[in-house]
Amino acid sequence: MDHRLLTQHCSREVRIGREVFGGGEVGWIAGPCAVESYEQMREAAEELLACGVAVMRGGLYKPRTSPHSFQGLQAAGLDIIRRIKAEFDLAYVSEVVDRASLELLLPYLDAVQVGSRNCMNYALLKMVGQTGKPVILKRGFAMTVDEWLYAAEYLAQAGARDIVLCERGIRTVTEVTRFTLDLGALAWLKTQDLLPVIADPSHATGDNSLVMPLARAALAAGADGLLLEVTPCPNRALCDARQQLSFAQLRALRKN
């Protein structure tokens, strides 16, 4: 394994807004799976600040398994993000899927997310690495840890210095959860002291009743933070409704 750029040039602590990942405290990123309306995002922002969460997530571009599923508001939702950024003291994270989405979203982002399906999109990784923004790199759901680290190496080669790895579950033989959260890989990565590592139990489980126990398990395994899907009305969400937490659940998780 040759991860020389991660070893030599990348930060062990990554700051996104007021949150630090890798500094010994748990970093939190939370918000709706998808941006649906200004009212939804305003309520979510108010709740996040009340919970003490300083980094908001919310997707405009949603690469979905089915072409018939909600694909996100895309460019039509940019003004919603602009208004939320102007009104609330929250850093903002969102996924990019290609050059066009990167160019449109970049002015509004405090960190760029590369999703599971694009973790091997090396052309996109190079573009994202050149932005100078912190990057959250989700593990591809069929990638080995070594392949994941080489994807991070592509980001570093392009200039990225603040990279956060995100374990979001891999595909295994189980059918009781959407994916399998690879806590062994997360714990091993912490022994290597390469990059901060966070966990996304929302996508790993696909079931909000399982998100909280898996979140606690990830923290016990050494995760530097959590990336969580939480929305004001989970049962009415247009995207991944079953896996999104309510804000009452988020408050309970942060207390315990």
KEKE-3310 file (N, C-alpha, C; in steps of 0.2 Angstrom, whole numbers, plus 5000, padded with zeros to 4 digits):
npx = (5004:5004:5003:5008:5006:4995:5001:5011:5006:4993:4980:4978:4969:4954:4945:4929:4919:4914:4916:4928:4936:4944:4951:4949:4937:4920:4914:4900:4889:4874:4857:4844:4841:4839:4837:4822:4813:4812:4806:4807:4821:4824:4818:4825:4838:4836:4833:4845:4854:4849:4851:4865:4873:4884:4887:4878:4870:4863:4856:4857:4859:4855:4861:4852:4847:4836:4830:4818:4816:4816:4827:4833:4832:4842:4849:4839:4837:4847:4845:4839:4849:4858:4850:4849:4862:4865:4856:4859:4871:4879:4890:4890:4887:4888:4884:4893:4892:4897:4906:4898:4889:4898:4903:4892:4888:4899:4902:4894:4898:4906:4912:4915:4906:4910:4901:4897:4895:4903:4916:4926:4927:4938:4941:4932:4936:4949:4945:4938:4948:4956:4949:4952:4944:4939:4936:4924:4925:4916:4915:4916:4902:4907:4920:4937:4946:4959:4957:4949:4957:4966:4958:4957:4970:4971:4963:4972:4983:4979:4978:4971:4971:4964:4955:4942:4937:4923:4914:4902:4895:4895:4892:4886:4881:4870:4853:4846:4849:4852:4865:4881:4889:4905:4914:4925:4934:4934:4939:4952:4957:4959:4970:4980:4982:4980:4970:4956:4941:4924:4907:4893:4879:4866:4864:4870:4861:4848:4837:4828:4827:4838:4848:4853:4859:4869:4876:4881:4889:4899:4905:4911:4920:4929:4927:4928:4918:4901:4890:4874:4857:4844:4828:4814:4801:4801:4793:4787:4797:4805:4815:4824:4816:4814:4826:4829:4832:4822:4821:4820:4825:4838:4842:4841:4852:4863:4863:4866)
npy = (4994:5010:5025:5038:5052:5055:5052:5061:5074:5077:5082:5078:5083:5090:5104:5110:5123:5127:5114:5101:5088:5074:5079:5073:5076:5072:5075:5082:5081:5084:5083:5085:5072:5076:5092:5099:5110:5128:5130:5118:5117:5128:5125:5114:5119:5128:5118:5111:5120:5122:5110:5110:5107:5110:5109:5107:5096:5092:5087:5092:5086:5070:5055:5041:5024:5020:5027:5033:5038:5052:5064:5075:5093:5099:5112:5121:5122:5130:5143:5141:5135:5146:5156:5149:5148:5162:5166:5158:5152:5141:5129:5121:5106:5096:5084:5082:5078:5079:5089:5100:5101:5103:5115:5123:5122:5125:5138:5139:5129:5123:5111:5098:5084:5068:5055:5038:5031:5038:5036:5030:5038:5044:5056:5065:5065:5071:5084:5089:5088:5099:5110:5116:5115:5107:5089:5077:5060:5047:5029:5018:5006:4994:4993:4989:4993:4997:5002:5012:5021:5024:5031:5042:5046:5051:5062:5069:5070:5079:5091:5092:5094:5093:5080:5069:5053:5043:5030:5021:5009:4993:4982:4966:4949:4950:4953:4960:4973:4988:4990:4984:4991:4994:4991:4986:4989:5003:5004:4999:5008:5019:5015:5017:5031:5040:5048:5058:5049:5046:5040:5035:5030:5031:5028:5015:5007:5009:5011:5019:5015:5008:5016:5024:5014:5009:5021:5024:5012:5015:5026:5020:5012:5021:5031:5047:5056:5059:5057:5061:5058:5068:5075:5087:5080:5065:5054:5060:5063:5065:5057:5043:5040:5031:5030:5041:5051:5058:5075:5074:5061:5064:5073:5064:5055:5063:5067:5055)
npz = (5000:4995:5001:5001:4999:5008:5020:5020:5017:5021:5033:5050:5058:5054:5050:5048:5046:5062:5067:5072:5065:5070:5081:5094:5100:5096:5080:5072:5059:5051:5044:5032:5020:5007:5000:5000:5001:5006:5018:5024:5026:5033:5045:5049:5050:5061:5071:5071:5076:5089:5094:5095:5084:5071:5058:5043:5032:5016:5002:4984:4973:4969:4966:4962:4964:4956:4941:4942:4954:4966:4961:4967:4969:4962:4952:4954:4967:4973:4977:4989:4997:4997:5005:5017:5021:5022:5033:5044:5056:5051:5044:5028:5019:5005:4992:4977:4959:4947:4935:4932:4943:4953:4950:4951:4965:4973:4977:4989:4998:5012:5014:5002:4997:4991:4985:4988:4976:4967:4972:4965:4954:4946:4938:4943:4956:4955:4951:4962:4971:4968:4972:4984:4995:5011:5010:5011:5009:5004:5007:4993:4990:4987:4988:4993:5008:5005:4991:4994:5001:4991:4982:4991:4990:4976:4978:4986:4978:4969:4976:4988:5005:5017:5021:5025:5029:5026:5032:5026:5025:5017:5004:5008:5012:5020:5023:5032:5035:5025:5020:5026:5040:5041:5054:5058:5048:5051:5064:5061:5052:5061:5069:5060:5058:5048:5041:5047:5052:5049:5052:5044:5049:5044:5030:5030:5038:5033:5040:5052:5065:5068:5067:5078:5088:5079:5077:5090:5091:5081:5086:5098:5092:5088:5079:5072:5071:5066:5052:5049:5044:5046:5048:5048:5046:5045:5039:5028:5019:5003:4999:5004:5016:5026:5033:5039:5054:5067:5074:5088:5090:5087:5097:5108:5105:5105:5119:5124)
capx = (5000:5008:4998:5013:5003:4991:5005:5016:5004:4986:4979:4975:4963:4950:4940:4923:4915:4916:4917:4934:4936:4951:4954:4948:4930:4915:4911:4893:4886:4867:4852:4840:4844:4838:4834:4815:4809:4815:4803:4810:4828:4824:4816:4830:4843:4834:4834:4852:4858:4846:4855:4872:4876:4887:4888:4872:4870:4857:4858:4853:4860:4854:4861:4848:4847:4831:4829:4811:4816:4817:4834:4835:4830:4847:4851:4833:4838:4853:4843:4837:4855:4860:4846:4850:4869:4865:4852:4861:4878:4880:4893:4886:4891:4883:4887:4893:4892:4900:4909:4893:4886:4903:4904:4886:4888:4906:4902:4890:4900:4911:4916:4913:4905:4910:4897:4899:4895:4908:4922:4930:4926:4944:4941:4929:4941:4954:4942:4936:4954:4958:4945:4955:4939:4939:4932:4921:4925:4912:4918:4911:4899:4910:4927:4941:4949:4965:4955:4946:4963:4969:4954:4959:4977:4969:4962:4978:4988:4976:4979:4967:4974:4959:4951:4938:4935:4917:4912:4894:4892:4897:4887:4887:4876:4865:4847:4842:4851:4853:4872:4884:4893:4911:4917:4932:4938:4935:4944:4959:4960:4961:4976:4985:4983:4981:4965:4950:4936:4918:4903:4886:4874:4859:4864:4872:4856:4842:4831:4830:4827:4844:4854:4856:4864:4875:4880:4885:4894:4904:4909:4915:4925:4934:4925:4929:4912:4895:4886:4867:4851:4838:4823:4808:4795:4804:4788:4785:4803:4805:4821:4826:4812:4814:4832:4830:4830:4818:4826:4819:4830:4845:4843:4843:4858:4868:4863:4869)
capy = (5000:5016:5031:5043:5059:5055:5052:5067:5080:5078:5084:5073:5086:5094:5109:5112:5128:5127:5108:5099:5081:5071:5082:5070:5076:5069:5080:5081:5083:5082:5087:5081:5068:5080:5098:5099:5117:5132:5129:5112:5118:5133:5122:5109:5123:5130:5113:5109:5125:5121:5104:5111:5104:5116:5108:5105:5093:5093:5086:5094:5081:5063:5049:5036:5017:5020:5033:5035:5041:5059:5065:5081:5099:5101:5119:5124:5122:5134:5149:5139:5135:5153:5159:5146:5150:5169:5167:5154:5151:5134:5126:5117:5101:5093:5080:5084:5072:5080:5096:5105:5102:5105:5122:5127:5121:5126:5144:5138:5124:5123:5105:5095:5077:5063:5050:5031:5029:5041:5036:5028:5042:5048:5062:5069:5066:5076:5091:5090:5090:5105:5116:5118:5114:5100:5084:5071:5055:5041:5023:5014:5001:4988:4995:4987:4999:5000:5005:5018:5025:5026:5037:5048:5048:5055:5069:5073:5072:5085:5097:5092:5092:5091:5074:5065:5047:5042:5023:5021:5003:4990:4977:4959:4944:4952:4957:4964:4980:4990:4988:4982:4996:4990:4994:4983:4994:5010:5004:4998:5015:5023:5013:5019:5038:5043:5054:5057:5044:5047:5035:5037:5024:5031:5024:5008:5003:5011:5010:5024:5012:5005:5021:5026:5009:5009:5027:5023:5007:5018:5030:5015:5009:5026:5036:5054:5060:5055:5060:5058:5061:5070:5080:5088:5076:5059:5050:5064:5064:5063:5053:5039:5042:5026:5030:5048:5052:5065:5079:5071:5056:5067:5076:5059:5053:5068:5066:5048)
capz = (5000:4994:5002:5003:5000:5014:5025:5020:5016:5023:5040:5054:5060:5048:5052:5044:5050:5069:5070:5070:5065:5072:5087:5100:5101:5091:5076:5070:5053:5051:5040:5027:5014:5001:5000:4997:5002:5010:5025:5027:5027:5039:5052:5050:5053:5068:5076:5072:5081:5095:5096:5096:5078:5068:5051:5040:5026:5012:4995:4979:4967:4972:4962:4965:4961:4951:4938:4943:4961:4966:4959:4970:4966:4958:4951:4956:4974:4975:4981:4996:5001:4998:5010:5023:5023:5024:5039:5050:5057:5050:5039:5024:5016:5000:4987:4970:4955:4940:4935:4932:4950:4957:4949:4954:4972:4976:4981:4995:5002:5017:5012:4997:4998:4986:4987:4987:4969:4964:4975:4960:4948:4947:4935:4948:4962:4953:4951:4969:4975:4966:4974:4991:5001:5014:5006:5014:5004:5006:5004:4989:4994:4985:4988:4999:5011:5001:4986:4996:5002:4984:4980:4994:4987:4971:4980:4989:4972:4965:4980:4994:5011:5022:5019:5030:5026:5029:5032:5025:5024:5011:5002:5010:5011:5025:5020:5037:5034:5018:5019:5033:5043:5042:5060:5059:5044:5054:5069:5059:5050:5067:5071:5055:5059:5041:5040:5051:5049:5052:5050:5041:5050:5041:5024:5032:5040:5029:5045:5058:5072:5069:5066:5085:5090:5075:5078:5096:5090:5077:5091:5102:5088:5087:5074:5074:5070:5063:5047:5050:5040:5050:5045:5052:5045:5041:5036:5022:5015:4997:4998:5010:5022:5032:5037:5042:5061:5069:5079:5095:5090:5087:5103:5112:5103:5108:5126:5127)
cpx = (5004:5003:5003:5010:4999:4995:5009:5012:4997:4985:4976:4969:4960:4945:4935:4919:4918:4917:4924:4934:4943:4954:4953:4941:4926:4913:4905:4892:4879:4863:4849:4844:4844:4835:4827:4812:4813:4813:4806:4817:4829:4823:4822:4836:4842:4835:4841:4855:4855:4850:4862:4876:4878:4888:4881:4874:4863:4859:4853:4853:4860:4855:4858:4848:4842:4830:4822:4811:4818:4825:4837:4833:4836:4848:4845:4833:4843:4851:4841:4844:4858:4857:4848:4857:4869:4861:4855:4868:4880:4885:4889:4890:4885:4887:4887:4894:4895:4903:4904:4890:4892:4904:4898:4886:4894:4905:4898:4892:4906:4915:4912:4912:4906:4906:4900:4900:4900:4915:4927:4930:4932:4945:4937:4933:4946:4951:4941:4943:4957:4955:4948:4950:4941:4934:4930:4921:4922:4915:4913:4909:4902:4917:4931:4944:4955:4963:4952:4952:4966:4965:4956:4966:4976:4967:4968:4983:4985:4976:4975:4971:4970:4954:4948:4935:4928:4915:4905:4891:4894:4892:4890:4881:4870:4859:4843:4843:4852:4860:4875:4890:4900:4915:4924:4937:4939:4940:4951:4962:4962:4968:4982:4986:4984:4977:4960:4945:4930:4913:4896:4882:4868:4859:4866:4866:4850:4836:4833:4830:4834:4850:4857:4861:4870:4879:4884:4891:4900:4909:4914:4921:4931:4933:4926:4923:4906:4892:4879:4862:4846:4834:4817:4802:4798:4799:4786:4791:4802:4810:4823:4822:4813:4821:4833:4828:4825:4823:4825:4824:4837:4847:4845:4850:4864:4869:4867:4875)
cpy = (5006:5023:5037:5050:5060:5056:5058:5073:5082:5079:5079:5076:5091:5098:5111:5116:5128:5120:5105:5091:5078:5074:5079:5071:5074:5075:5078:5084:5080:5086:5082:5078:5073:5087:5098:5106:5121:5131:5123:5113:5123:5129:5117:5113:5126:5124:5111:5114:5124:5115:5104:5108:5110:5115:5104:5101:5093:5092:5089:5090:5074:5058:5043:5029:5017:5027:5036:5038:5048:5060:5071:5087:5102:5109:5123:5126:5127:5139:5147:5138:5142:5156:5156:5148:5158:5170:5163:5153:5144:5133:5122:5112:5098:5089:5083:5077:5072:5087:5101:5106:5104:5113:5126:5127:5124:5133:5144:5133:5125:5117:5102:5087:5073:5057:5043:5029:5032:5041:5033:5032:5047:5055:5067:5070:5071:5083:5093:5092:5096:5111:5119:5118:5107:5096:5078:5065:5048:5035:5020:5008:4994:4988:4992:4994:5002:5004:5012:5023:5028:5032:5043:5051:5052:5062:5073:5075:5078:5091:5097:5090:5091:5086:5071:5059:5046:5035:5024:5015:5000:4984:4970:4955:4946:4955:4960:4971:4982:4989:4986:4988:4992:4993:4992:4988:5001:5009:5003:5005:5019:5021:5016:5027:5042:5050:5053:5053:5045:5041:5038:5031:5025:5027:5017:5004:5003:5010:5014:5021:5009:5010:5023:5021:5009:5015:5026:5017:5010:5022:5026:5012:5014:5031:5043:5059:5055:5060:5057:5062:5062:5076:5081:5083:5070:5055:5054:5065:5061:5058:5049:5040:5037:5027:5036:5048:5058:5069:5077:5065:5059:5070:5070:5056:5057:5068:5060:5046)
cpz = (5000:4995:5005:5004:5006:5020:5026:5021:5019:5031:5044:5058:5055:5051:5047:5048:5057:5072:5068:5071:5066:5078:5093:5102:5095:5087:5073:5063:5052:5047:5036:5022:5008:5003:4997:4996:5006:5017:5028:5030:5033:5045:5054:5053:5060:5073:5077:5077:5088:5098:5097:5090:5074:5060:5048:5033:5023:5005:4990:4973:4971:4967:4965:4961:4955:4948:4939:4950:4961:4966:4963:4966:4961:4957:4954:4964:4977:4979:4988:5000:5002:5004:5017:5026:5025:5031:5045:5050:5057:5044:5035:5020:5011:4995:4980:4966:4949:4940:4935:4939:4954:4956:4952:4962:4976:4980:4988:5000:5006:5016:5007:4998:4992:4988:4985:4980:4965:4967:4970:4953:4948:4944:4940:4954:4961:4953:4958:4973:4973:4969:4981:4996:5004:5010:5011:5009:5007:5003:4999:4992:4992:4985:4994:5002:5007:4995:4988:4998:4996:4981:4984:4992:4981:4973:4982:4983:4969:4970:4987:5000:5017:5020:5025:5027:5030:5027:5032:5024:5017:5010:5004:5009:5015:5021:5026:5037:5027:5016:5026:5035:5045:5048:5061:5054:5048:5060:5067:5056:5055:5069:5066:5055:5053:5040:5046:5048:5053:5050:5048:5043:5047:5034:5025:5034:5036:5034:5051:5065:5073:5069:5073:5087:5086:5076:5085:5095:5086:5082:5096:5098:5086:5082:5077:5073:5067:5057:5047:5046:5045:5047:5049:5052:5041:5037:5029:5018:5008:4995:5004:5016:5028:5036:5040:5049:5061:5073:5086:5095:5090:5093:5108:5111:5106:5115:5128:5122)
residu = (MET:ASP:HIS:ARG:LEU:LEU:THR:GLN:HIS:CYS:SER:ARG:GLU:VAL:ARG:ILE:GLY:ARG:GLU:VAL:PHE:GLY:GLY:GLY:GLU:VAL:GLY:TRP:ILE:ALA:GLY:PRO:CYS:ALA:VAL:GLU:SER:TYR:GLU:GLN:MET:ARG:GLU:ALA:ALA:GLU:GLU:LEU:LEU:ALA:CYS:GLY:VAL:ALA:VAL:MET:ARG:GLY:GLY:LEU:TYR:LYS:PRO:ARG:THR:SER:PRO:HIS:SER:PHE:GLN:GLY:LEU:GLN:ALA:ALA:GLY:LEU:ASP:ILE:ILE:ARG:ARG:ILE:LYS:ALA:GLU:PHE:ASP:LEU:ALA:TYR:VAL:SER:GLU:VAL:VAL:ASP:ARG:ALA:SER:LEU:GLU:LEU:LEU:LEU:PRO:TYR:LEU:ASP:ALA:VAL:GLN:VAL:GLY:SER:ARG:ASN:CYS:MET:ASN:TYR:ALA:LEU:LEU:LYS:MET:VAL:GLY:GLN:THR:GLY:LYS:PRO:VAL:ILE:LEU:LYS:ARG:GLY:PHE:ALA:MET:THR:VAL:ASP:GLU:TRP:LEU:TYR:ALA:ALA:GLU:TYR:LEU:ALA:GLN:ALA:GLY:ALA:ARG:ASP:ILE:VAL:LEU:CYS:GLU:ARG:GLY:ILE:ARG:THR:VAL:THR:GLU:VAL:THR:ARG:PHE:THR:LEU:ASP:LEU:GLY:ALA:LEU:ALA:TRP:LEU:LYS:THR:GLN:ASP:LEU:LEU:PRO:VAL:ILE:ALA:ASP:PRO:SER:HIS:ALA:THR:GLY:ASP:ASN:SER:LEU:VAL:MET:PRO:LEU:ALA:ARG:ALA:ALA:LEU:ALA:ALA:GLY:ALA:ASP:GLY:LEU:LEU:LEU:GLU:VAL:THR:PRO:CYS:PRO:ASN:ARG:ALA:LEU:CYS:ASP:ALA:ARG:GLN:GLN:LEU:SER:PHE:ALA:GLN:LEU:ARG:ALA:LEU:ARG:LYS:ASN)
# end
